[in-house]
Amino acid sequence: MIEIPTVSHEDATLIISIAKRASKHYKLNVLDIAIDLTITHSFNPLRLHDLLKAVPYEFCHDIFGIHDNLDHNTGKLNNFFSPRFSV
C-alpha cells in the first residue's frame, strides 16, 4: 500500500477543478478522479494549469488514461501510459 500523498493547497484546488470538469463532461465521479489525479501528481508531477485548460481530446486522453492505468497500490502508471501533461 502506498502512503497517502500530499499536494499543495494550490495543487489541490486545481485537482478539484479538473475533477469537476471531468465529472461534468464525462459523468465520472469527482472524488474518484480527484484521488487518481492526486496520486498521479504525487508520483508523476502534472502540469495542472495546462491540463485544466486542455482541449477536450487531450483532456480526455489524460483523464481516462490515468483512470484506466493507475495502480492504486504503487502509485505507478501501467501499460507504458504517459500523460500528455506530465512535467
C-alpha positions in Angstrom: 0.0 0.0 0.0 1.3 3.5 -0.8 1.5 6.3 1.7 -1.3 8.9 1.4 0.2 11.6 -0.9 0.1 15.2 -0.1 -0.1 18.1 -2.5 0.0 21.9 -2.0 -3.3 23.8 -1.4 -2.9 25.4 -4.9 -2.5 22.0 -6.5 -5.4 20.5 -4.6 -7.6 23.4 -5.8 -6.6 22.7 -9.4 -7.1 19.0 -9.0 -10.7 19.6 -7.7 -11.4 21.9 -10.7 -10.1 19.3 -13.1 -12.1 16.5 -11.4 -15.3 18.7 -11.6 -14.7 19.3 -15.3 -14.2 15.6 -15.9 -17.3 14.8 -13.9 -19.4 17.4 -15.9 -18.3 16.3 -19.3 -17.7 12.5 -18.9 -20.0 11.6 -16.0 -17.2 10.5 -13.8 -17.2 10.6 -10.0 -15.4 13.8 -8.8 -13.9 12.1 -5.8 -12.5 9.1 -7.8 -10.9 11.4 -10.3 -9.5 13.7 -7.6 -7.9 10.8 -5.9 -6.4 9.4 -9.1 -5.0 12.9 -10.0 -3.6 13.4 -6.5 -1.8 10.1 -6.5 -0.6 10.6 -10.1 0.6 14.1 -9.4 2.5 12.9 -6.3 4.5 10.3 -8.2 4.5 11.8 -11.7 4.0 15.6 -11.5 1.4 17.0 -13.8 1.1 20.5 -15.4 -2.2 21.0 -13.7 -2.9 24.5 -15.1 -2.4 23.2 -18.6 -4.5 20.1 -18.0 -7.4 22.2 -16.7 -7.3 24.4 -19.9 -6.7 21.5 -22.3 -8.7 21.0 -25.4 -11.3 18.1 -25.0 -9.3 15.4 -26.8 -6.1 16.0 -24.8 -8.1 16.4 -21.5 -9.9 13.1 -22.2 -6.6 11.3 -23.0 -5.1 12.2 -19.7 -8.2 11.7 -17.5 -9.1 8.3 -18.9 -5.5 7.2 -19.3 -4.8 8.0 -15.6 -8.1 6.4 -14.6 -7.5 3.2 -16.6 -3.8 2.8 -15.9 -3.2 3.9 -12.3 -2.1 1.2 -9.9 -3.5 2.4 -6.6 -1.2 0.1 -4.7 2.0 1.6 -6.0 1.1 4.9 -7.5 2.6 3.9 -10.8 1.0 4.2 -14.2 0.8 0.9 -16.0 0.9 -0.1 -19.7 3.5 2.5 -20.6 0.9 5.2 -20.3 2.3 8.7 -20.1 0.0 11.7 -19.5 0.4 14.5 -22.1 0.5 17.0 -19.3 3.4 15.4 -17.3 6.1 17.7 -16.3 
